[in-house]
Amino acid sequence: MNKTIQTTCPYCGVGCGISAKVDEAHHRLKISGDTSHPANFGRLCSKGSALGETIELKGRLLQPKVYGRETSWTEALDLVADSFLSTIEKYGADAVAIYGSGQLLTEDYYVANKLMKGFIGSGNMDTNSRLCMSSSVAGHKRAFGSDTVPGCYEDFEQAEMIVLIGSNTAWCHPVSFQRIRAAKEANPALKIVVIDPRRTASCDIADLHLPLASGSDAALFNGLLHFLREQNALDFAYIEAHTEGFVEALNTAGIDIERVAKTCRLNKDDLHRFYAWFAGHKKVMSLYSQGINQSSSGTDKVNAIINCHLATGSIGKPGMGPFSLTGQPNAMGGREVGGLSHQLAAHMDFSSTDDIERVARFWNTSNIAKKPGYPAVELFDAIYDGKVKAVWIMGTNPAVSLPNADKVKQALQGCEFVVVSDCIADTDTTALAHVLLPAQGWSEKDGTVTNSERRISRQRALFKPADSAKPDWWIITQVARRMGFEQAFHYQSPVEIFREHAQLSGFENNGLRDFDISAFADITRHEYDHLQPIQWPVNQAYPQGRARLFEDGRFFTESGKARFIAITPRQPVNLPDQDYPLILNTGRLRDQWHTMTRTAIAAKLNQHKTEPFVEVHPDDAHYLSLKECDEPLCGREIISATGARMN
């Protein structure tokens, strides 16, 4: 008998709702967009539409394995707990670590973070979301005093100008791009500007493309702040009433348009057009993604963008403001529960002694971590150096996805104890594990995720678990109990974890923290099962959620005012040169996801681009005597493409 279940897509941070028609007898799905879900209103991209083709059991990890042999859950869990305990006893708590993923559900994240930081007593819980979101987190906290995305998707239709910065939205967040395209068609006066070194598919709807020099974004937005002051386009009443640090930020940003054009290698007239459009429109949205975040100075770039919106008073109001496009489906949920190594939980972190004590009291623990742990890249450096002796990797493939992947492989090869929880049997990372734990995959998992606009949605199980696969939260809970922490990890279902998560968000909050879903503190199983998509905060003041924050000009800093951050752009490396004549810019294939462990299963998703490739500007290709389909670089296809010359 077929049934239809509403769930959420497991790919990017748009968080699209899915209506899945389930044929359990034949293990098949018919996928369509959920027309009632506010994130997509029925739209789906190629990846989401093909989800039904990715649920086959071939290639699944279905039984626990210890040193290559299949075993029972009891033996595997005992070994993980005993190995972690013996490592801690011998080397201390900081010798163990957990590395999670934006593929985890919020409930999974919560118990993993609670185990590591609350009871093992180490800050060494980080996630692959570090690579795409930590710059935005830090920028938000510097400016707003909290990791808050002020706006929502509804703003796309209300904006007068949308700026896409370091984001090939057409390929990386396709449904949001479809929505922006539709807004442009409905309102041709809507200005679209793409700021990206490459000409990408997102430029198809752009009124202006600024192919800036790689890494020069901070100079571009410093120049914009200076231009806004010159044109008397600032909201001084807002600046005076609701911000601090403006004068220093403006003085540091004192760069005229000629110097910006030279630094960014842009046409001066095009640059002036962008600046004038920004100054001439009140409702401006700045959408940014990995081109901003994945940078050694990403946080400064985020704040350079936010500075311009603070200066014009365009924060938290319809159709305007900075908007971080989250990379992974639950990167936001991970941030809510403390999935990054400098965080605790419920938007509290190690920078505050009060926060540490508060979370310790709530969790009833005397062994809470007191300082941040290793962030993602440094974590694997610490494994390589022998400082971390045991690591548990959950739902991600760092041997491929992390920078300097060869070093990551070497680190795991030399690590004394490696545990991997995954739903896929054979990846570059599972090949290096001593213990493999079969986790449930999408279509079997049950819990919540949060998308880019702070909207919490349910991800519901469509099928019974495959063979011996278990939920991540259950696996973590079982290990925690074996380590002696049973009283704090008594969970029998995800709703119990969500309920505790909600209780912590409201614990001694009193409006001092942005993340507050305390309205769900007593949520029943029935209410949880039928939970509809909703934007946090969800509390006594906003029982139906809240679309925008900061429209009242009140922020979560000590003064209640937003902070301008004085940005001195980092000087670009003196490249290209004779030894390094080209600059490499990374991107994403439209129909693939991360290391392709899921998307490669769907035949139709391999048709758009059949193999990895490198795009080279025609001028560079001519200089290097490269022709289309030459294969001189690491065996990968080389194709020439029109776009901005990198050097």
Long-range contacts (C-beta under 8 A, 24 or more apart in sequence): 1-25, 5-460, 5-462, 6-34, 6-36, 6-37, 6-458, 6-460, 7-458, 7-459, 7-460, 7-462, 8-37, 8-329, 8-449, 8-457, 8-458, 8-459, 9-44, 9-47, 9-48, 9-51, 9-329, 10-51, 10-103, 10-329, 10-442, 10-459, 10-598, 11-45, 11-47, 11-48, 11-329, 11-593, 12-172, 12-173, 12-326, 12-327, 12-328, 12-329, 12-593, 13-102, 13-173, 13-325, 13-326, 13-327, 13-328, 13-329, 13-331, 13-332, 13-451, 13-452, 14-39, 14-40, 14-173, 14-174, 14-175, 14-176, 14-451, 14-452, 15-39, 15-329, 15-449, 15-450, 15-451, 15-452, 15-453, 15-455, 15-457, 16-40, 16-43, 16-44, 16-45, 16-48, 16-175, 17-457, 17-533, 18-44, 18-48, 18-51, 20-51, 20-52, 20-443, 20-462, 22-462, 22-463, 24-463, 24-464, 27-55, 27-56, 27-57, 27-463, 28-52, 29-55, 29-443, 29-462, 37-457, 37-533, 38-153, 38-455, 38-533, 39-153, 39-175, 39-451, 39-453, 39-455, 39-457, 39-533, 40-175, 43-175, 43-178, 43-179, 44-175, 45-174, 45-175, 46-174, 46-590, 46-591, 46-604, 46-605, 46-608, 47-591, 47-592, 47-593, 47-599, 47-605, 48-175, 50-591, 50-599, 50-602, 50-604, 50-605, 51-442, 51-443, 53-601, 53-602, 53-603, 53-604, 53-605, 54-442, 54-598, 54-599, 54-601, 54-602, 55-441, 55-442, 55-443, 55-463, 56-601, 57-466, 57-467, 59-424, 59-425, 59-426, 59-601, 60-423, 60-424, 60-425, 60-438, 60-441, 60-466, 60-467, 60-469, 61-422, 61-423, 61-424, 61-425, 61-430, 61-436, 61-438, 61-439, 61-469, 62-425, 62-438, 62-466, 62-467, 62-468, 62-469, 63-438, 63-467, 63-468, 64-435, 64-436, 64-437, 64-438, 64-468, 65-435, 65-436, 66-434, 66-435, 67-434, 67-435, 73-468, 73-470, 73-478, 76-435, 76-437, 77-437, 77-475, 77-478, 77-479, 77-482, 78-482, 79-435, 80-392, 80-419, 80-435, 80-437, 80-479, 80-482, 81-479, 81-482, 81-483, 82-482, 83-390, 83-417, 84-120, 84-390, 84-392, 84-417, 84-479, 84-483, 85-483, 87-389, 87-390, 87-416, 87-417, 88-120, 90-389, 91-389, 93-120, 93-121, 93-122, 93-369, 94-122, 94-123, 94-124, 94-373, 94-387, 94-388, 95-387, 95-388, 95-389, 95-390, 96-120, 96-122, 96-124, 96-388, 96-389, 96-390, 96-391, 96-392, 97-122, 97-124, 97-125, 97-126, 97-373, 97-374, 97-379, 97-382, 97-383, 97-388, 97-390, 97-391, 97-392, 98-124, 98-125, 98-126, 98-391, 98-392, 98-393, 98-394, 99-126, 99-127, 99-128, 99-376, 99-379, 99-391, 99-392, 99-393, 99-394, 99-396, 99-398, 100-125, 100-126, 100-127, 100-128, 100-334, 100-339, 100-394, 100-395, 100-396, 101-127, 101-128, 101-129, 101-328, 101-394, 101-395, 101-396, 102-127, 102-128, 102-129, 102-132, 102-327, 102-328, 102-329, 102-330, 102-331, 102-334, 103-328, 103-329, 103-330, 103-395, 103-396, 104-330, 104-334, 104-339, 104-394, 104-395, 104-472, 105-330, 105-333, 105-445, 105-446, 105-447, 105-448, 105-449, 105-459, 105-472, 105-473, 105-494, 106-330, 106-333, 106-334, 106-336, 106-337, 106-447, 106-448, 106-449, 106-450, 106-456, 106-498, 106-501, 107-447, 107-448, 107-473, 107-494, 107-497, 107-498, 107-501, 108-394, 108-447, 108-471, 108-472, 108-473, 108-476, 109-330, 109-333, 109-334, 109-337, 109-338, 109-339, 110-337, 110-345, 110-473, 110-497, 110-500, 110-501, 111-473, 111-476, 111-477, 111-480, 111-489, 111-491, 111-497, 112-339, 112-394, 112-472, 112-476, 113-337, 113-338, 113-339, 113-345, 114-345, 114-363, 114-488, 114-489, 115-476, 115-479, 115-480, 115-483, 115-485, 115-489, 116-369, 116-373, 117-338, 117-344, 117-345, 117-368, 117-369, 117-373, 118-359, 118-360, 118-363, 118-365, 118-367, 118-368, 118-369, 118-488, 119-363, 119-365, 119-367, 119-480, 119-483, 119-485, 119-488, 120-367, 120-369, 120-483, 121-367, 121-368, 121-369, 122-369, 122-373, 123-341, 123-342, 123-350, 123-369, 123-371, 123-372, 123-373, 123-374, 124-341, 124-373, 124-374, 124-379, 124-388, 125-338, 125-339, 125-341, 125-373, 126-339, 126-340, 126-341, 126-373, 126-374, 126-375, 126-376, 126-379, 127-331, 127-334, 127-339, 127-340, 127-376, 127-396, 128-328, 128-376, 128-396, 128-398, 128-401, 128-402, 129-327, 129-328, 129-331, 129-334, 129-335, 129-339, 129-340, 130-340, 130-341, 130-375, 130-376, 130-377, 131-294, 131-376, 131-401, 131-402, 132-289, 132-290, 132-293, 132-294, 132-326, 132-327, 132-328, 132-331, 133-293, 133-324, 133-326, 133-327, 133-331, 133-335, 134-293, 134-298, 134-340, 134-375, 135-292, 135-293, 135-294, 135-295, 135-298, 135-299, 135-301, 135-302, 136-288, 136-292, 136-293, 136-298, 136-302, 136-324, 137-335, 137-340, 138-299, 138-302, 139-298, 139-299, 139-301, 139-302, 139-303, 139-306, 139-565, 140-302, 140-306, 140-324, 142-299, 142-303, 142-563, 142-565, 143-303, 143-306, 143-307, 143-310, 143-562, 143-563, 143-564, 143-565, 144-514, 144-550, 144-555, 144-556, 144-557, 144-562, 144-563, 145-555, 145-556, 145-557, 145-558, 145-562, 145-563, 146-347, 146-513, 146-514, 146-515, 146-555, 146-556, 147-335, 147-347, 147-514, 147-515, 148-514, 148-549, 148-550, 148-556, 149-323, 149-324, 149-332, 149-452, 149-453, 149-454, 150-315, 150-316, 150-321, 150-322, 150-323, 150-548, 150-549, 150-550, 151-285, 151-316, 151-320, 151-321, 151-322, 151-323, 151-453, 151-548, 152-453, 152-454, 152-455, 152-535, 152-547, 152-548, 153-179, 153-452, 153-453, 154-318, 154-547, 155-285, 155-318, 155-319, 155-320, 155-321, 155-323, 155-548, 156-180, 156-183, 156-285, 157-183, 157-186, 157-319, 158-283, 158-318, 158-319, 159-183, 159-190, 159-283, 159-284, 159-285, 159-319, 159-320, 160-189, 160-190, 160-191, 160-281, 160-282, 160-283, 160-284, 160-319, 161-190, 161-191, 161-192, 161-193, 161-277, 161-278, 161-281, 161-283, 161-284, 161-285, 162-190, 162-191, 162-192, 162-193, 162-284, 162-285, 162-287, 163-193, 163-194, 163-195, 163-274, 163-278, 163-284, 163-285, 163-286, 163-287, 164-192, 164-193, 164-194, 164-195, 164-196, 164-202, 164-206, 164-287, 164-288, 165-195, 165-196, 165-217, 165-286, 165-287, 165-288, 165-289, 165-291, 165-292, 165-305, 166-195, 166-196, 166-217, 166-288, 166-289, 166-290, 166-291, 166-292, 166-293, 167-196, 167-202, 167-287, 167-288, 167-289, 167-290, 167-291, 167-292, 167-325, 168-196, 168-198, 168-200, 168-201, 168-202, 168-587, 168-588, 169-202, 169-287, 169-289, 169-325, 170-200, 170-201, 170-202, 170-204, 170-590, 171-200, 171-201, 171-202, 171-587, 171-588, 171-589, 171-590, 172-289, 172-290, 172-325, 172-327, 172-588, 173-289, 173-325, 173-452, 174-590, 176-287, 176-325, 176-452, 177-202, 180-205, 181-205, 191-277, 191-281, 193-274, 193-277, 195-220, 196-291, 196-644, 197-583, 197-585, 197-643, 197-644, 197-646, 198-585, 198-587, 198-615, 198-643, 198-644, 199-642, 199-643, 199-644, 200-587, 200-643, 201-590, 208-270, 208-273, 208-274, 208-277, 210-264, 210-266, 210-270, 210-271, 210-274, 211-266, 211-643, 211-644, 212-264, 212-265, 212-266, 213-263, 213-264, 213-265, 213-266, 213-572, 214-572, 214-583, 214-585, 214-646, 215-295, 215-297, 215-570, 215-572, 216-263, 216-264, 216-265, 216-569, 216-572, 217-291, 217-292, 217-295, 217-301, 217-304, 217-305, 218-297, 218-300, 218-301, 218-304, 218-567, 218-569, 218-570, 219-255, 219-260, 219-263, 219-264, 219-569, 220-260, 220-264, 220-266, 220-271, 220-304, 221-301, 221-304, 221-305, 221-307, 221-308, 221-567, 222-252, 222-253, 222-255, 222-260, 222-304, 222-567, 222-569, 223-253, 223-255, 223-256, 223-257, 223-259, 223-260, 223-271, 223-275, 224-274, 224-275, 224-278, 224-308, 225-249, 225-250, 225-253, 225-304, 225-307, 225-308, 225-311, 226-250, 226-253, 226-254, 226-255, 226-256, 227-257, 227-275, 227-279, 228-275, 228-278, 228-279, 228-308, 228-311, 228-312, 229-311, 231-276, 231-279, 233-279, 233-280, 233-312, 234-311, 234-312, 235-311, 235-312, 235-313, 235-314, 237-313, 238-310, 238-312, 238-313, 238-553, 239-310, 239-311, 239-313, 241-553, 242-313, 242-553, 242-554, 242-555, 242-561, 242-562, 243-310, 243-561, 243-562, 243-563, 243-564, 244-559, 244-561, 244-562, 244-563, 244-564, 245-563, 245-564, 245-565, 245-566, 246-310, 246-311, 246-564, 248-564, 248-566, 249-307, 249-564, 249-565, 249-566, 249-567, 250-311, 250-564, 251-566, 252-566, 252-567, 252-568, 253-304, 253-307, 253-566, 253-567, 263-569, 278-308, 282-312, 282-314, 282-320, 283-314, 283-317, 283-318, 283-319, 283-320, 284-309, 284-312, 284-314, 284-320, 285-319, 285-320, 285-321, 285-322, 285-323, 286-321, 286-322, 286-323, 287-323, 287-325, 288-322, 288-323, 288-324, 288-325, 289-324, 289-325, 289-327, 290-327, 293-324, 294-586, 296-570, 297-569, 297-570, 300-565, 300-567, 300-568, 300-569, 300-570, 303-565, 303-567, 304-565, 304-567, 304-569, 306-565, 307-564, 307-565, 307-567, 310-562, 310-564, 311-564, 315-550, 315-551, 315-562, 316-548, 316-549, 316-550, 316-551, 316-552, 317-548, 317-551, 318-548, 323-452, 324-452, 325-452, 326-451, 326-452, 329-449, 329-451, 330-449, 330-450, 332-449, 332-450, 332-451, 332-452, 332-454, 333-448, 333-449, 333-450, 333-456, 336-450, 336-501, 336-505, 336-515, 336-536, 337-501, 340-375, 341-372, 341-373, 341-374, 341-375, 341-379, 342-372, 342-373, 342-375, 345-501, 345-504, 346-501, 346-504, 346-505, 346-507, 346-513, 346-515, 347-505, 347-513, 347-514, 347-515, 348-513, 358-507, 358-508, 359-504, 362-503, 362-504, 362-507, 363-488, 364-488, 365-488, 376-402, 377-402, 377-403, 377-404, 380-407, 380-408, 380-411, 380-412, 381-407, 381-411, 383-411, 383-412, 383-414, 383-415, 384-408, 384-410, 384-411, 384-414, 386-414, 388-415, 389-415, 389-416, 389-417, 390-415, 390-416, 390-417, 390-418, 390-419, 391-415, 391-417, 391-418, 391-419, 392-419, 392-420, 392-421, 393-418, 393-419, 393-420, 393-421, 393-422, 393-429, 393-433, 394-420, 394-421, 394-422, 394-439, 394-472, 395-421, 395-422, 395-423, 395-439, 395-472, 396-429, 397-427, 397-428, 397-429, 397-594, 397-595, 397-597, 398-429, 399-427, 399-428, 399-429, 399-431, 399-432, 400-427, 400-428, 400-429, 400-595, 401-594, 401-595, 421-472, 421-475, 423-469, 424-597, 424-598, 427-595, 427-597, 428-595, 437-470, 437-475, 438-467, 438-468, 438-469, 438-470, 439-469, 439-470, 439-471, 439-472, 439-475, 440-465, 440-466, 440-469, 440-470, 440-471, 440-472, 441-466, 441-469, 441-598, 442-598, 444-469, 445-471, 445-472, 446-471, 446-494, 447-471, 447-473, 447-494, 447-497, 447-498, 448-494, 448-498, 448-531, 450-536, 453-535, 454-535, 454-536, 455-533, 455-534, 455-535, 456-517, 456-531, 456-533, 456-534, 456-535, 456-536, 456-538, 457-533, 458-528, 458-529, 458-531, 458-533, 473-497, 493-525, 494-528, 495-523, 495-524, 495-525, 495-528, 495-529, 498-523, 498-528, 499-523, 506-539, 511-541, 512-556, 513-556, 514-549, 514-556, 519-543, 576-646, 576-647, 581-620, 581-647, 582-616, 582-620, 582-646, 582-647, 583-646, 583-647, 585-646, 611-636, 611-637, 612-636, 612-637, 613-637, 613-638, 613-639, 614-638, 614-639, 615-639, 615-640, 615-641, 615-643, 616-640, 616-641, 617-641, 617-642, 617-643, 617-644, 617-645, 617-646, 618-642, 619-645, 620-645, 620-646, 620-647
